Amino acid sequence: MGLSKRQADPTAGRSSRHVPPPVLAAGALGAQVLLSEKRERTKRAKAAGALVAAGSLLLMGGAVIEFQRYHTTVNPKTMDTTTLVVEGPNRFTRNPMYLGLAGLLTAHALWRRSWSALIPVAAFALVIDRTQIPAEETVLQQRFGAAYEQYRAITPRWIGLPRRN
């Protein structure tokens, strides 16, 4: 008994209104520029922004390296996912790439010294959390079953300390 096209790919039949996460992040970046005032960039703001950006890039890069190491796709919304990656940054967060994108947006807000520039960061995280991640989790559940359930029970969706079984 095979899976129907809809079961095999939960994105099948999805409207063309789906926006890829990097495009959402770029839109949030544009909104940050529009929402924030022009302020002098202090050394402290530049350093804080650079530190958060560096950590975010390391998080994202580490995740990509792990996915490459296991020869699997970084796009878990398709059944092309061959391995459930739970090593590297994925030990601490189930979504290191989205957390990294949110971190880069936060770094930009720090660099701009703008509280209002944090609004698009929150909007980005909310949209990803409510639309993108649930679709991916559906595929991972279908693909990896109990192994994914165990990983999901231990590892936080965004940030936090991993729970012990």
C-alpha positions as CSV (number, residue, x, y, z in Angstrom):
1,M,0.0,0.0,0.0
2,G,1.8,3.1,-1.2
3,L,1.4,6.7,-0.1
4,S,-0.8,9.0,-2.1
5,K,0.9,12.0,-3.7
6,R,-0.5,14.2,-0.9
7,Q,0.8,11.9,1.8
8,A,4.2,11.5,0.1
9,D,4.6,15.2,-0.2
10,P,2.4,17.3,2.1
11,T,3.2,20.4,0.1
12,A,1.6,18.9,-3.0
13,G,-1.3,21.0,-4.1
14,R,-0.1,23.8,-1.9
15,S,-0.9,27.2,-3.3
16,S,1.8,29.1,-5.0
17,R,1.7,31.6,-2.2
18,H,4.3,29.7,-0.2
19,V,7.2,32.0,0.4
20,P,10.6,30.3,1.0
21,P,12.2,31.2,4.4
22,P,15.2,33.0,3.0
23,V,12.8,35.3,1.1
24,L,10.8,35.9,4.3
25,A,14.1,36.8,6.0
26,A,14.9,39.2,3.3
27,G,11.5,40.8,3.6
28,A,12.0,41.1,7.4
29,L,15.4,42.7,6.7
30,G,13.7,45.3,4.4
31,A,11.0,45.9,7.1
32,Q,13.8,46.5,9.6
33,V,15.3,49.2,7.5
34,L,11.9,50.9,7.0
35,L,11.0,50.7,10.7
36,S,14.2,51.8,12.3
37,E,15.5,55.3,12.6
38,K,18.9,56.4,11.3
39,R,21.1,56.3,14.4
40,E,24.8,56.6,14.8
41,R,26.5,53.2,14.9
42,T,28.5,53.0,18.1
43,K,31.4,50.6,18.5
44,R,29.3,48.7,21.1
45,A,26.4,48.3,18.7
46,K,28.7,47.2,15.9
47,A,30.4,44.7,18.3
48,A,27.2,43.3,19.6
49,G,25.7,42.9,16.1
50,A,28.9,41.3,14.9
51,L,29.0,38.8,17.8
52,V,25.4,37.8,17.3
53,A,25.9,37.5,13.5
54,A,29.0,35.4,13.9
55,G,27.2,33.0,16.3
56,S,24.2,32.8,13.9
57,L,26.4,32.0,10.9
58,L,28.3,29.4,12.9
59,L,24.9,27.8,13.9
60,M,23.6,27.8,10.3
61,G,27.0,26.7,8.8
62,G,27.4,23.9,11.4
63,A,23.9,22.6,10.5
64,V,24.6,22.7,6.8
65,I,27.9,20.8,7.3
66,E,26.0,18.1,9.2
67,F,23.4,17.7,6.5
68,Q,26.1,17.5,3.9
69,R,28.0,14.9,6.0
70,Y,24.9,12.7,6.1
71,H,24.2,13.3,2.4
72,T,20.7,14.5,3.0
73,T,18.7,17.6,1.9
74,V,18.3,20.7,4.0
75,N,14.7,20.9,2.8
76,P,12.7,18.4,5.0
77,K,9.4,19.2,3.3
78,T,10.0,16.6,0.7
79,M,10.4,12.9,1.1
80,D,13.9,13.3,-0.3
81,T,15.1,13.5,3.3
82,T,17.2,10.4,3.8
83,T,18.6,10.9,7.3
84,L,17.3,12.4,10.5
85,V,20.2,14.7,11.5
86,V,20.5,15.0,15.3
87,E,24.2,15.8,15.5
88,G,26.0,19.2,15.6
89,P,23.7,22.2,16.2
90,N,20.7,19.9,15.8
91,R,21.5,18.5,19.2
92,F,20.4,21.8,20.8
93,T,17.7,23.0,18.4
94,R,15.5,21.2,15.9
95,N,15.7,24.3,13.6
96,P,19.2,25.7,13.7
97,M,18.9,27.3,10.2
98,Y,15.8,29.2,11.1
99,L,17.2,30.2,14.5
100,G,20.3,31.4,12.6
101,L,18.2,33.5,10.2
102,A,16.4,35.0,13.2
103,G,19.8,35.6,14.8
104,L,21.1,37.5,11.8
105,L,18.0,39.7,11.8
106,T,18.5,40.3,15.6
107,A,22.2,41.2,14.8
108,H,21.0,43.7,12.3
109,A,18.6,45.3,14.8
110,L,21.5,45.5,17.3
111,W,23.8,47.0,14.7
112,R,21.1,49.6,13.8
113,R,20.5,50.3,17.6
114,S,16.8,50.0,17.0
115,W,14.1,48.4,19.2
116,S,11.6,48.7,16.4
117,A,13.8,46.6,14.2
118,L,13.0,43.7,16.5
119,I,9.4,43.7,15.3
120,P,10.2,42.0,12.0
121,V,12.4,39.4,13.8
122,A,9.4,38.4,15.9
123,A,7.1,38.4,12.8
124,F,9.6,36.2,10.9
125,A,9.9,33.7,13.8
126,L,6.1,33.6,14.2
127,V,5.5,32.9,10.5
128,I,8.2,30.3,10.4
129,D,6.9,28.7,13.6
130,R,3.3,28.6,12.5
131,T,3.6,27.7,8.8
132,Q,7.0,26.3,7.7
133,I,8.0,24.2,10.7
134,P,4.6,22.3,11.1
135,A,4.8,21.3,7.4
136,E,8.3,20.0,7.9
137,E,7.5,18.2,11.1
138,T,4.7,16.4,9.3
139,V,7.1,15.0,6.7
140,L,9.7,14.1,9.3
141,Q,7.1,12.3,11.3
142,Q,6.0,10.4,8.3
143,R,9.5,9.6,7.2
144,F,11.2,8.7,10.5
145,G,8.3,7.8,12.9
146,A,9.4,6.8,16.4
147,A,12.9,8.1,15.9
148,Y,11.6,11.6,15.1
149,E,9.2,11.5,18.0
150,Q,12.1,10.6,20.4
151,Y,14.2,13.5,18.9
152,R,11.3,15.9,19.1
153,A,10.6,14.9,22.8
154,I,14.3,15.7,23.7
155,T,15.3,18.6,21.5
156,P,13.6,22.0,21.7
157,R,12.0,23.5,18.6
158,W,13.9,26.8,18.9
159,I,16.1,27.2,21.9
160,G,16.4,25.7,25.4
161,L,18.2,22.9,27.1
162,P,17.7,19.5,25.6
163,R,15.6,17.3,27.9
164,R,16.7,13.9,29.1
165,N,14.7,10.8,28.4
